[in-house]
Amino acid sequence: MSRNVLVTGGAGFIGANFVPYFCGKYHDYRVINLDKLTYAGNLDNLKECENLSNYAFVQGDICDEVLVSEIFEKYKITDVIHFAAESHVDNSIANPRAFIETNVLGTFALLEVFRKKHGDSQQNRFHHISTDEVYGTLGESGYFTEKTAYAPNSPYSASKAGSDMLVRAYFHTYGMNIVTSNCSNNYGPKQHREKLMPTIIRHALAEEPIPIYGDGKNVRDWLYVMDHCKAVDLIFHEGKSGETYNVGGRNERNNLEIAQKICEILDEKYPRKSRNYSELIAFVTDRPGHDRRYAIDMTKLETELGWKAEENFDSGIVKTVEWYLAISVN
Ligand SMILES: NC(=O)c1ccc[n+]([C@@H]2O[C@H](COP(=O)([O-])OP(=O)(O)OC[C@H]3O[C@@H](n4cnc5c(N)ncnc54)[C@H](O)[C@@H]3O)[C@@H](O)[C@H]2O)c1
């Protein structure tokens, strides 16, 4: 069945990996990418889509309900896959307002337009993309499941938790056909330079200290971005309305391990003169409220929908470093 899917935030890191994959796989779907092009959006990452007949780009703000409504009319939007967000925790500490506006009020605007247009139709789906950060922090053991109570600790995770609650309420109150996915840390090509892996690579190549927060022992579960995109595809099509699905990589690594691994790969692919890159690693004052450990239990996604990550961490991180090397040194 042909569909007109509004993808929000398609010019960001995950969106710019998702949109070409989705347009290439579903030729009878049309993707309308609504993106404000904040500092985090980059159309250069979507060049491969520019001439596709099943792709259209609209620059605009998801908070603008009139614009979103016009897009629904003009493109006869059937479904929404909602990636757009302010996404960087450090920025949320310095400037929380933009996070509340885009992540909470922007999600609200999309839900309102969707509700007015499609009501409780089960033929039209709203897929909300969220994060494992809504669950707060873990000690040495345990995992986040879909039943873990929300306990967000940063303005970013609080704003995502707020949007998840609105989405949940629209399912229960209005019977809308909604799914939410909560994913762990993504890595891969096209990520903004401010995030951990691009920062490590950028500082290493510039021969500058590689900043690592605190003692470097904060643990994240890393998932290759294309595996997340495929999980979104599966959940969008097969997920049960009203449900949430955790997505993770079963790749727990602390920040220091990530930095050391990237340095090892750079030592091999782009050696420094007589020194190892790891000598550049420098510990800096920890981020306020820095969550210690995130780890995802994605048994539900695996057993109910049959999802499995395809990329293993060792090959995924090599591909990632190669991509940043190619854009940095060529
Ligand atoms: N990156 C991760 O590791 C990760 C993990 C789990 C969940 N998520 C979630 O996935 C989604 C995408 O994350 P990302 O890493 O690609 O983010 P990103 O910051 O790289 O991209 C966000 C995109 O949204 C756009 N945008 C921001 N505000 C907007 C607005 N008001 N209207 C329209 N567009 C707007 C930006 O221009 C940008 O293109 C987010 O919802 C994030 O919370 C990310």
The ligand as a Tripos MOL2 file, in Angstrom:
@<TRIPOS>MOLECULE
LIG
   44    48     1     0     0
SMALL
NO_CHARGES

@<TRIPOS>ATOM
      1 N1         21.6930    9.9930   18.6310 N.am      1 LIG1
      2 C1         21.3940    9.0720   19.5300 C.2       1 LIG1
      3 O1         22.2800    8.3470   20.0160 O.2       1 LIG1
      4 C2         19.9640    8.8370   19.9210 C.ar      1 LIG1
      5 C3         19.6610    7.7400   20.7280 C.ar      1 LIG1
      6 C4         18.3280    7.5000   21.0870 C.ar      1 LIG1
      7 C5         17.3220    8.3430   20.6200 C.ar      1 LIG1
      8 N2         17.6450    9.4270   19.8560 N.ar      1 LIG1
      9 C6         16.5480   10.2740   19.3660 C.3       1 LIG1
     10 O2         16.5360   10.1610   17.9590 O.3       1 LIG1
     11 C7         16.1120   11.3800   17.3760 C.3       1 LIG1
     12 C8         17.1340   11.8650   16.3550 C.3       1 LIG1
     13 O3         18.3840   12.0390   17.0330 O.3       1 LIG1
     14 P1         19.6540   12.5700   16.2390 P.3       1 LIG1
     15 O4         20.8450   12.0820   16.9740 O.co2     1 LIG1
     16 O5         19.5140   12.2670   14.7830 O.co2     1 LIG1
     17 O6         19.5020   14.1340   16.4870 O.3       1 LIG1
     18 P2         20.2230   15.3400   15.7240 P.3       1 LIG1
     19 O7         20.3900   16.4050   16.7330 O.co2     1 LIG1
     20 O8         21.4070   14.8690   14.9780 O.co2     1 LIG1
     21 O9         19.1450   15.7990   14.6320 O.3       1 LIG1
     22 C9         17.9520   16.4350   14.9820 C.3       1 LIG1
     23 C10        17.3250   16.9940   13.7190 C.3       1 LIG1
     24 O10        16.0820   17.6160   14.1030 O.3       1 LIG1
     25 C11        16.0080   18.8950   13.4820 C.3       1 LIG1
     26 N3         15.1980   19.7740   14.3350 N.ar      1 LIG1
     27 C12        15.5110   20.2520   15.5770 C.ar      1 LIG1
     28 N4         14.5220   21.0310   16.0320 N.ar      1 LIG1
     29 C13        13.5570   21.0310   15.0810 C.ar      1 LIG1
     30 C14        12.2830   21.6480   14.9800 C.ar      1 LIG1
     31 N5         11.8030   22.4220   15.9590 N.pl3     1 LIG1
     32 N6         11.5510   21.4290   13.8580 N.ar      1 LIG1
     33 C15        12.0210   20.6500   12.8600 C.ar      1 LIG1
     34 N7         13.2290   20.0600   12.8990 N.ar      1 LIG1
     35 C16        13.9820   20.2400   14.0080 C.ar      1 LIG1
     36 C17        17.4550   19.3670   13.3710 C.3       1 LIG1
     37 O11        17.6040   20.3590   12.3720 O.3       1 LIG1
     38 C18        18.1720   18.0660   13.0400 C.3       1 LIG1
     39 O12        18.1950   17.8450   11.6530 O.3       1 LIG1
     40 C19        15.8780   12.3450   18.5440 C.3       1 LIG1
     41 O13        14.5130   12.3500   18.8430 O.3       1 LIG1
     42 C20        16.6880   11.7450   19.6870 C.3       1 LIG1
     43 O14        16.1170   12.0790   20.9240 O.3       1 LIG1
     44 C21        18.9420    9.6830   19.4970 C.ar      1 LIG1
@<TRIPOS>BOND
     1     1     2 1
     2     2     3 2
     3     2     4 1
     4     4     5 ar
     5     4    44 ar
     6     5     6 ar
     7     6     7 ar
     8     7     8 ar
     9     8     9 1
    10     8    44 ar
    11     9    10 1
    12     9    42 1
    13    10    11 1
    14    11    12 1
    15    11    40 1
    16    12    13 1
    17    13    14 1
    18    14    15 2
    19    14    16 1
    20    14    17 1
    21    17    18 1
    22    18    19 2
    23    18    20 1
    24    18    21 1
    25    21    22 1
    26    22    23 1
    27    23    24 1
    28    23    38 1
    29    24    25 1
    30    25    26 1
    31    25    36 1
    32    26    27 ar
    33    26    35 ar
    34    27    28 ar
    35    28    29 ar
    36    29    30 ar
    37    29    35 ar
    38    30    31 1
    39    30    32 ar
    40    32    33 ar
    41    33    34 ar
    42    34    35 ar
    43    36    37 1
    44    36    38 1
    45    38    39 1
    46    40    41 1
    47    40    42 1
    48    42    43 1
@<TRIPOS>SUBSTRUCTURE
     1 LIG1         1 GROUP 0 **** ****
